Structure formats: structure tokens, C-alpha cells
Amino acid sequence: MNLFFCFFFMIIFSTSSAYDPLDPNGNITLKWDIMSWTADGYVATVTMNNFQIYRHIQNPGWTLGWAWAKKEVIWSMVGAQTTEQGDCSKFKGNVPHCCKKIPTVVDLLPGVPYNQQFSNCCKGGVVGAWGQDPSSAVSQFQVSVGLAGTTNKTVKLPKNFTLLGPGPGYSCGPAKIVPSTVFLTTDKRRKTQALMTWNVTCTYSQFLARKHPSCCVSFSSFYNDTITPCPSCACGCENKKSCVKADSKILTKKGLNTPRKDNAPLLQCTHHMCPVRVHWHVKTNYKEYWRVKIAITNFNYRMNHTLWTLAVQHPNLNNVTQVFSFDYKSVAPYGSINDTGMFFGTKFYNDLLMEAGPSGNVQSEVLLQKDEKTFTFKQGWAFPRKVYFNGDECMLPPPDAYPFLPNSARGNLASLWTLSLTVLLVVFISSL
């Protein structure tokens, strides 16, 4: 019986670990459309759609893999390439692009010759978040497959899909045949459709991506001199021995900012040892509004964050009046509950968060309108409930460490009221 409950718990945990409460329907869908038959196979268009609201794929881009069901080969590709050709020695004359049983495919880099390009390709594998820019949330390539069968009944679907984006974290389900995709001609007077279509859905789990958070949050406010820092070792202290101090001479060496193949970070020495810190400062209190300053700091000397996103959950985000230096979109996964928003950089201005150093930060201020029914600065209400950077949840300080209103505020108010009554009483008596 105990084994049954353990097994049941493992199933529940494994299926729920990829669930994101702020983006419950987010996933990456791979769609294979067979566009034509060839002498020994087919030509297919593969489309990668990122339906995640605030999680994107940044440099060095996506890597896609699968296992062929039979003895298929890839004759040619447009808009992407495999990382290895494999053993094609049995072919005479025309040599396939790839003969591996489990091919590994990557996007082409920008600037490749025109005859190697395909629509929505050649971005180095960078795919934007759907909520940030739907037009950049897609990547495509064309593949010509041989030894695969030439009818819907003889074609076998590939198996065991894997997706790196760019690191681990994505789990892909099996390929499923779906109704053929319908296309509209450019004059919009004729519809065509794929000969066969199948989909693969990949979901992200932060538990699979890494064992520690990749960011942390610190707090401060105008009404309290205390700054609440990120928790110590919030992102693990495995890199503590190899971290670099901010005044170290090693920072002057050439090639320091060059990323490694294993994406190993080079972090600035901090007590939290996080690659990214988000600071939330309650700056000003007006009669009908209040102002927050948000600062994002990069502590990784080997990483630039392209198309970065910051998702924040706070009850007063339903009344955002103005965002000064970032772009902003409301995220309402549950319709009636509007307490989540996504901040991201303005294009060509601050959509790139540079590596650690003098330029390794971006910041903005947010003006929010007060809601008299819910507004209060007490008990940490002014601080966010959840913070996500690039789709990964950041570690928040413990609630009892938040910069609350001073305990003496009410006493000072009472003393001021008593002093006012005393002055009025003295003036009244002296006038008699």
C-alpha cells in the first residue's frame, strides 16, 4: 500500500512540475506539415511556436532532436542544419545531409546566403515570448526526408523528441496526428492544405532546468531605512570559489566575457550568488498614487540577456497608470483576476541586459493608482507576491524580513494628536 501511494505521488509530482500557475497554458508546439511527396519520402515544413507568455529562448538558441521510427535520412534542409552528418558511406552519388538515427538540429545564424534561408528562420535559435511579441515567437525550417514512405499510411512519426532552450527544462510528448493545416494563398481566394500534419507539445519545468533558482529579489522602501537583501546563497553557493570580486584585476583581461560551450557562468562575488537580482523599491507615496522603482542587475560576466522579460504578481497591477522605461503588458491567465503583469525592454533601447559590469543593469519606474478598498503599506502589501525573470521564478526574502512600516508610526501620530489638543486647550484658556 505504501508503495502504491509513493508511486501515485511520483506521478502527480511529475505531471504537475511543469505547471506554471501564472501561465497555465504555456507550451512550445512543434508542427510538422508534409507539403509534398518525393520519390522515397516527403518534404515537410517544421514550425516551432512558442505559446509561453513570458518565457523565451535566448542565445545560444534552441536545439531540437528526435529518433526516426524507421531508417529515414535527411536529404536536405533549408533554414536549419544538423550538427552532425553521421555515417552516409552506403550512399553513392547523392550524399544525404544527415544519416544519424537521432539527428540534432539547430537554427542557422543571421546573414546566411539567401538560398539557405526559410521563412522565420536564421535567428540563431532565438525565439521570443508570445506575450512580448507574437511575430518573433516562431521559428521554421524545411526538411526533405528519404527512406520514409510516400503515403499517409507508410509514413511513421518520429519518436522521443527533445528540446533544449538553450539548456534543459523542456519535456516533449509524443507526436500526434492532427487535422491537416490549411493555408491561404496570397490573394486570399484559394485554400490549400498539408498532405499530413502532426504536432508535438513541449512544456517547461524549472525543476528539470536547474536545482537552484537563477535569480533573487531584494526590497527597500522610503518609509524604512532597512534594505531587505536577497537571501544568502539564494541560488546556491557552488560557484563561490570561482567568483570574481568587483575590483579584481582579472576583469581587464580580454575574452573574459566570451561564453563557454558548457555555458558555465562567471559570477561576481555576492552573498546570494545569483546571476540576476531584481530590486523592488517603494519610492514615493502620493495622495492617489504611489511609485515603484524596479532595477534588474546582471552578475554574470559571460551572459547577455536578449529579449529579457520580468513577470510580477502584485494586487495593484490592476491599476498601472504609467511605466516609464520598460514596456508593459497585463497577464490575466484566469480572466477575472488581473494581478500579474509582464515588463520587458523597449526595442533598440534596453531590451538587452548586458553582462556584469557598469552596463549590466536596466531600470524603470512604475506609477500605480491606489485602490481605497485594498490599498495599504502595512504587512508588506507594497511588495510583489511572485517574481519571474526570463520565465524562471526568483527567490523572495522571507516575509518577516520585509521593510514594514515603523512600529512607532502609530505612537508618533498619537503624540502629535495629543500635542495639538494641548496647544488648542492652552489657546482657549488664555483667551478667557
N, C-alpha and C positions, 0 to 999 in steps of 0.2 A: 504493500500500500504506500509506504514511504517513497519507494522508487517511482511509483506512478505519479505522486504529487511533484516529485523533483523533475520528472520528465515533462509534466504539464507546465510547471513554472518555466522551464527552459524554453518551451515552445512559445509561451506568452511573451517572455522577455525578448526572444529573438525576433518575433514579429513586431513588437512594439518599439524596439530600439531604434528603428528608422523613422518613427513617427515624430513629426515636428508640430507641436500644438499651435504655433504661430503660422505655419504653412502646411496644413494637413494634407493638401492635395498636390504638393510639390513633388516633381519627379523629372527625370530625363527619359524621354521616349525616343527609341531608335526605330525608324520606319524604313523597311526595305520594300521598294516598288520595282518589280520586274517590268521593264519598259519594252523589251524586245527579246526574241529568241535568236540564238546563234546556232551554228552547226552542231556544237556539242554542249551548249549551255544557255546562258542568258546574260543580258546586260541589265544591271539594277542601279537605281539611284538610292543611296542611303542618306537619310535625313536625321540629324540629331537635333531634337527640340528640347530646350531647357525650360520646363514649365515651373521652375522654382522661383518664387517671388524675389528673394534677396540673396540667393546663393548662386555664384557664377563659377566659371572655370577660368582661372588666370594662368599666366605664364608659369611653367613651360607648356601648358596646354594639355588637352585630353590624349589618352592612349586607349585604343579600342582593340579588343581581342575576342576570338571565338574559336570553336572547334568545328571543322567540317564534318558533316554526317557521313559522307562517302569519301571518294578520292579526288575531290574537287581541287582545282588550281585556279589561280588568278592570272588571266592572260594580260590584263592591263588595268590601270587605274587612272582616273583624272580627278584632280582636286585633293588627292591624298596619296600616300605611299606606305608600303610595308617596311618595317625596319630591317628585315632580312629576306633574302630571296629563297634560301633553302636549297635542297638538292634537286636540281632540274636536269640531271645528267641523262635521264631516259628520253628526253625530248630532242629530236633532231630538226633542224631548220628553225622554226619559230620557238623561242625560249620564253616560257611564262614569266610574268613579273614576280610571282611567288608560288612556290610549291610546298610550303610548310603546311602541315596538318592543322597547326594552331597559329595562324598569322597574327602579327601585331601591327596595327595600322595607326598612323599619326597624320595630322594635318600638314599641309605644305606651308612654307613660310611666305610672308608677303613679298611681292616682287618677282615671283616665278614667271617664266615665259607664258604668254597668253594661251598657247596651245595645251598647257598643262593645267589651266585653271578651269574651275567649275563654279556654278552659282553658289554663293555663301561659303566659299572655301578660302583657303590660303590666308588664315589669320593666326597662324602659329598655334592653333588649337584653343585660342581664347574664345570663350562663349559667354555672352553677357547674361545677366539675370533677367527673367521675364518681367518683373516689376520695374526694373530700371530702364530697359529698352528692348521691347519685343523684337525689333528688327535685327538686333545683334545677338539674340538668344537662339540662333540656329546655325548649324554647320552642316555642309553637304559634300558628298563626293560620289563619283560614279565608278562602278567596278564591273569588269567583264569576267564572268566565271565560266570555266570549262570543265568538262567531265562531270556535269551536274544534272543531266536530264533536260529534255526540251519540251516538257508539258507540265501542267499543274500537278499531275499525278506522279510524275517521276522525279520532280524536284524535292529534295529533302532539306528541311530547315536546319540551319547551323545550330550548334548547341553551346552551352557553357560560356555565355557572353560575359566579358569582364570589361570594366570601365575604370580607368584611373583619371582623376580630375583635379590636379595632376597627380596627387597621391592617393592612397587607399581611402575607403569610406563608402564607395558605391557597391551595392549588391544588385545584380541583374537577374530578372526572372527568365523563364523560358520564352522562346519565340512562339507567338500565337498568330495563326492566320486570321485576318480581319477582312472586311469588305474592301474591295479594290479602291484605291484612291482615285478620285475624279479630278481631272484637270480642265481648266477653262482656257481656250485659245486666246491669243492677244486681242482679237477683235470681239471677244466675248459672245460669239454667235454659235460656237460649237463646243461640245464637251467630249473629252476623251478620258480613258481610264487605264490604269495599270493592268497588266495581264495577271498579276498576282501580288498580294501585299501581305506582309507580316510585321508585327510590332514586338518590340522588346522594351520592358519598363525597368528602369534602374532607379533605386531610391538610395538616399544618403543617410548614414548613421555616424554621428560624431564618435560613438563608442568604438566603431571599427577604424576610424581615421587615426585616432591617437588616444593614448591613455591619460593624457593631461589636457586641460584647456589650452587654447592658443592665445588667449587674451584675458585681461582682467580690467576691473573698473575701480576708480578711486573717486571720492566725493569731497566737496567743500561747499561752504555757503557764506553769505555776507553776515549772517546772524550768529556765527560761531567761529572762533579763531582756530578751532581744531580742523585739521585736514585728515580725512579718513583715507589711508593709503590702501593699495591693493594688499590682499593677504600675502604673508610671506610664503615663498615657494608656491605661489598660486598655480604656476604652470610647470611645476616640478623643478628640482634643482640638479638634474643630471648634467646640465651644461655649465654648472657653477665653476668647474675647474678650467674650462676653456673660454670663459667670458672675457671681455676686453673692457678695461676701465676707460671712462670718457676722456681722460687726459693721457692715454697711453701713446707712446711713440709709434706703435705698430699701425696706427690709423693713417700714417703718412705713406705707407708702403703702397706701391702700385699693384693693381689686381686684387686688392682686398675685397672689393665689392662684387667680384665675379662669382656667380652661383656655382656650386659644385653639382656633379651629376647625381649624387645622392641627396641633394637639397639640404645638406646639413647646415644648420644656422650658425651664425657667428653673432652672439648676443652681447649687448652692452651689459656690464655687471649691474644688477639691481637686486633688491631684496626679494622681488616677486619672480624674477627670471622669466618674464613673459615677452614674447616677440612684439606684442602690441598692447598698449594701455589706452583705455578710454577714460577721460576725466570729465565728470559732470559737476559744474559749478553753478549754484543758485546765486545769480549775480545781483539782481535788483528786484525790489518789491514796489509796484505802483498801486494806485487805488483800484484799478480794474484789470491790471495786467501784471505779469511777473516775467522775468527774463532769465534764461539759462545760457551758459556758455559751455559748448562741447568741444573738447580738444582730443585728437587722436594722435598718439605718438608711436612711431616705429622704432623698436630697439634692435632690429635685425640688420646687420651691416651687409647682408647678402641678398636681401629681398626688397624689390619694389612691388607695391600692391597696385595693380592696374584695375580700373573699374571697381574700386572698393565699395562696399556697402555697409551701412550700420543700421540695424533694426533695433528699435527700442519700444518697450512696453511700459506705458505710463497712463494713468486715467485721464490726465488733462490734455493728452494729444488729440482729443476730440475737438479742441478749441485752439489749434495752432493758428496764430494770426500772421506771423511773418518769420521766415527763415532767411538769414542774411547772406551766408557764403556757401551754403550747400543747397542742393536740390532736395525736394521732399515729396514723398507720396504716402498717402494713408494706406495702411494694410488692415483690411477688415475680413479676416478669414471666416468669421461667424456672423457676418451681416450686421446684426443689430448692435454688436459690441465694437466700438471704434476707439480702442485704446492702444493701438500699435501703429507705428509709422516707420518708414524707411528713409534714411538720409544717405545721400551719395554725392560724389563730387560733380561740380559743374564741368561740362566738357571743355577741354582745352584750357582749363583754369586750375582746378585742384582735384581732378579725377585720378591723378597719380599720386600715391603716397610714397615718397622717396625712402631710400634706405636710411638707417640710423645715422644721425648727424644733425647739423644745423637745419637742413631742409626736410628732415624726417618727421614732419608733423603737419596736420591740417586742422583748422578750427573754424567754428562758426557760432553764432548766437541765435537763439530761438525766442520769440516773443509769444507768450500764451495768454489767452484771456481767462480770467478767473470765472469759475462757476460757484456762485454763492452757496449752492446746496452742498457741494463737496469740497470746496477749496479750504485747505488748512496747511500750515507749515509744520504742524505737530506730528510727532511719531514717525518722522522720516517720509512723510507723504510726498515731499517735493522731489524724491529720488526715484529712479526707474525700478520696475519690478524685474525686468529681464533685459539683457543687452546682448546682441549678436553682432560680431564683426565678420564679414565675409561668410555669413551663414553658420558660424560656429559660436556657441553660447559662451560668453565670458563669465569668469568667476567674479561674483559680487562680494563686498565685505560683509561680515556678519551683521545682522540688523541692529544689535546692541551697540555697534561701533559707529552708527550713522551720526552726523553732526546735528543733533536735535536742538530745539530752541533752548536757551539757557534756563535753568530751573529758577533763577532769580527774577525772571522777567515778570512773573505774576506778582512777586513781592515788591518789585520796584514800582509796578503800576499801582499797587495798593498804597505804597508810601507816598507816591505823587498825589493820589486822590486825597489822602489824609492831610498832606501839606496844603493842598488847595482849600480844603474845608477850614483849616486853621486860619489861613490868611483871610478868607471871607468872614470868618467869625470875628477876627480882630478888627477888620474894617467896619463891620456892623456895630461893634461895641463902641469904637472910637467916634462913630457918628452920632451916638446917643447924647 
